């Protein structure tokens, strides 16, 4: 099993996360499977935080006497700059000084700059040096402890450091009449080297019976959530079927069709717990009361997953979903494209994309701080562009300031026609971002026209035929110079109904459809700001790559941008 599991860890971060969650279960049951592959779980500088946390959990489970040399990190001490990391490493050296051969050399390298070190590092150096002296009371540690105590009591104005140094000094000065070294410092040993609880973390260890059940559901959502299926699907109910008079939908047949078609019921498939076959429904006894039972509320599966009952999570899908510190966004939608890689941004990586939600355009941005220092004071500016896109307010990072090895998302509301660029329409969006610690970073983004498609193009059922006829008449009335066409060679239509549903979600609305021999023709409409309409015709053979797209509009110069948007939507 080891080679295929290891291979998955070279894929995209989202796939890595799913693989790591499954591996976490496997190694709890069979740790020897990957005992010799611990190096593949080393954290990379550009790993997302959710991948790093899973890797660390697995390394803890795989660590043993046979592979400890590959992961105990004292040899990397001098190359580490992070304050908390230095302090933690110094604590490890002092706590296990008797097991680290060169513990005195490691600590001595810090003592040379003791007065310049931050208070947190100084406190840890003081305690670690005392521990080293008590465990190895030789000449070298004795000289080190004398130097540290002198610095900490006479050369500092930090009261915490000075008071702790005096306490240690007095402890080491007790029992002067006892000549044996190990007795002379017995009081200090009782305090400084007091027995501590064994360091262990079983918070991520699963009960054996639960582990067996999760392993039986390996490679499913159950093995990602680390929850049995009943914990997050048991409350799902079947959707209420539509009444017969609702069978006529916007996607149904119109007077322009040349071949028969049938309306498709849009009801969701029922869950196994609530499914009832037609035969079973006919066997149900008739209702005995005139008052129907209340319709059960639509379940919130996301709330069920994390024990929030039916709590509403707003904007699920387009907006960021951060659940209990876990990155759930990777399971909801594709990652944002990287526009400023960390190699260019001196450790700062920015991913971004224009999105539309509830009629508002946002700039969705992900900041990843791969530097060793805090980044704050972010500001953003957009250059002149075809649609005059500009920020509606100041750039606000969700977790300011941005700590090292941390990431944060922000949704920046955008406004239109603030700074319009002259000339022909272009998809270029030039962005500048700066912060208090780095120079200004410039990068280019690409405007996709479909984020400007407005909701006001939707047609009501009552005037469906009337509006359809009007739109087709408009198509005929526009001159040929206002018509353009393009072959979308990378696009494909597998299902007419699925394509209509997908395009409607992006505010490209269905008007009519017809069939010509083996080709399906769809007539659609869309509208961008300032009331510019598009009348679109798509022609394709189902399941065959290549879609012919024709458009008529009062602004033919916008046609190339529309073709790019349609190609994006039909991939």
PEZI-V126188 format. One record per residue. OMEGA is omega in whole degrees, 0 to 359 (999 if undefined). Layout:
BEGIN
omega
OMEGA
OMEGA
END
This chain:
BEGIN
omega
188
184
180
178
180
181
181
184
174
181
180
183
182
178
177
182
179
179
181
178
177
179
178
178
185
184
174
180
183
184
183
183
183
183
181
183
187
182
182
180
176
182
175
185
183
174
172
186
182
175
179
182
179
178
180
179
182
179
177
182
183
184
179
179
184
184
185
180
182
182
173
209
182
182
180
188
187
181
183
183
185
185
182
179
178
181
180
180
179
177
179
181
179
183
183
184
182
181
180
188
184
182
181
179
181
180
182
180
178
185
181
180
185
182
182
183
175
184
181
179
179
179
180
177
179
182
181
179
176
178
179
181
180
180
180
185
179
186
181
177
180
177
180
183
178
180
181
181
177
180
187
181
187
187
183
174
178
185
179
180
182
181
179
179
179
179
179
182
181
177
181
182
182
177
183
183
180
187
183
184
185
176
183
183
183
179
179
179
180
182
188
183
179
182
183
176
178
179
178
179
179
183
180
175
184
174
184
181
177
179
179
181
178
178
176
179
183
179
172
177
180
181
174
179
188
176
177
184
182
183
182
175
187
184
181
179
178
179
179
182
180
173
185
184
177
183
180
184
179
181
182
184
176
181
183
181
179
178
183
175
184
176
180
179
183
182
180
178
181
176
182
182
186
184
177
181
177
180
179
183
178
181
182
178
180
180
182
179
183
182
181
179
180
179
181
181
176
185
176
184
179
177
180
184
185
174
180
184
182
178
183
174
187
171
178
179
183
183
186
179
179
187
176
177
179
178
181
184
182
179
185
184
181
180
178
177
179
180
175
180
183
178
178
184
179
178
176
177
181
172
185
178
173
177
178
177
179
177
182
176
178
169
180
186
175
177
177
182
178
176
178
180
182
175
179
178
182
174
184
176
180
178
177
181
187
184
180
180
178
180
179
180
180
178
181
175
187
185
178
345
184
184
176
179
179
178
180
178
172
174
185
177
182
174
185
171
176
186
189
178
177
177
183
181
180
178
184
174
182
188
174
180
176
173
186
186
187
176
178
178
179
175
182
173
181
179
174
188
187
177
179
180
186
179
185
177
182
181
177
182
185
181
184
183
181
181
180
180
180
182
180
175
177
178
182
185
182
180
181
180
179
180
178
180
178
173
178
189
182
183
181
176
179
183
180
183
180
179
178
180
181
181
178
178
178
176
167
195
181
177
182
176
175
180
177
186
181
183
175
178
178
175
187
176
176
181
177
183
185
171
180
182
173
172
193
173
175
177
184
169
185
176
182
180
179
179
176
182
175
182
170
183
176
178
185
178
179
184
179
178
179
180
177
180
180
178
177
183
185
178
999
END
